[in-house]
């Protein structure tokens, strides 16, 4: 068994996550490791409080129906499946054992949870993802993973 037998690689479709995957592949080939690719998707729906119709006409206020929310969730899930399939193809091309995992939720929390549940030895993550604005407002996904992971974390720039 190698030092890094099980490697978790969160992917979001960004160049940084592609570089993280490339680094993870090098490590996996050197240490005869297995790679699990992980994509976390989330659809945030902010509730809108609409006043009584008699006091204010809320024209122009977008209201998402449950069908529209369901479509957004499906689209996010499908995009995640495509990202994972692309990553899986790259790993298989290098003859490295690979699995994929698609989860819904908060990215840092789900990455840390997956690493702990799967007893991973290493997380290889990109320095920046595709959610730069959200990262500025809510804190970096990478920073959250580094702070809370129970295993080693390699941050790839």
N, C-alpha and C positions, 0 to 999 in steps of 0.2 A: 504494500500500500504506500502511495506517495504522500508527500506533505500536502499537496493540493489534489487530492483524489477527486473531489467534487467541487466544480466551479459553477457559480451562478452568475449569469450575465443578463442584467436588465436591458431591454432594448426599447427604444421609443421612435426609431426611424431617423434619428438625427445622425449627422456625421460623427459626433462624439461617441455615440453608442456603437457605430460601425467600427471606430478605432478601438473601442473597448473589446469588441468581439474579436478583432484581429489580434490584439494582445492576448486575450484568453485562449485563442487557438494556438499561439506560440507556446504558451505555458502548458496547455493540455498535451501538445505533441511532445514536449520535453519531459513531462512528468507522467505520461500515460494516464491522463485524467479524463473524466466525463464532464460534459458541459450541459447545463440546463439553461435554456433561454426563457426569460420571463418578460411578459409585457403586462403592464397595469393600465387599464383604461378607466376613465371616470367621466361621468356626465353630471355636471352640477346644474341643478335647476333652482333658481332663486325664487322663492315664493313672492308673489306680488299681492299686496293687500289692496283690494279695490273698495273704495267707499260706497256707501249706499247710492243706488242710481239716482235718487232724488236730490242728493247734495252735489254730485259732480258727475259729469259724463266723461268716463275714462277713455275717450276715443284716442286711438294711436298707441295705447298701451298693449304691447305684445303679450299674449297669454298663450302658453304652451299647453295643448291638450295632452291627455295621457297617451293618445296615439302618436303625437309628435315626439313626446319624450321617448316613447318606445322606439321610434325610428332613429332618434339620436343615439340611443344606447346600442341598437343594432349596428348602426354605422360605425360607432367607436369600436365595438367588438370585432366587426369585419376588418377594420383597418388594423387592429391588433393581430388578427389571424394572418393577414398579409405580411406584416412586419416579422412575425415569428416564422412563417413559411420561408421568407427570404433568408433569414438568419440560419434556419435549419439547413437549407440548401448549401450555404457557404460552409457550414461545419461538416456536413456529410461529404462534401467535395474534398475535405482534408482527412477523411477516414477517422474522424473523432466521434466517439459515441455521444449522442445528443438526445435530449428530451426538450419538450416545450411546455410552458405553463402560461395560461391566460387568466388574469384575475381582474376583478373590478374593485376599485377602492382608492384609498390614499396611497400614492406611490411609495414614499419612504416607509410607511408602516407596513405595507404589503411586502415590500422587498425584504425588510428585516424579519418579518414573520415567516416568509418563505424560506429564508436562509436558515432560520432556527429549526423550523419543522423538518426541512430536508437534510439537516445536519451538514451543511456545506462547509468546506474548509476555506473558501475564498469567494468573495464577490468582486467581479471586475466591472466597473461602472464608468461611464463617460463623465467628464468634468462638467459638462453643460448639456442640457437636453433641449427639446423643442419648446419647452414652456418657460421661456426666459421671463416674461412678464409675471406669470404666476410665481415663479421662483423668487423674484424680487419682493413680491407682496407677502408671500407665505413662507419663505425660507427655501433654500435649495434642497432638492431631492437628494443630491449627492451628500450634502452636509448632514442631512437627517440620517442617511444610511451610515455614514462614517461614525457619527455620534452614538448610534444605537445598535449597530450590528454586533452579534456575538462571535463573529469570526473575522479574519483579516479582510481588509478592503483595499483593492488596488484602484486608484483613480487615474484614469487615462485622459490626457489632454489632447 
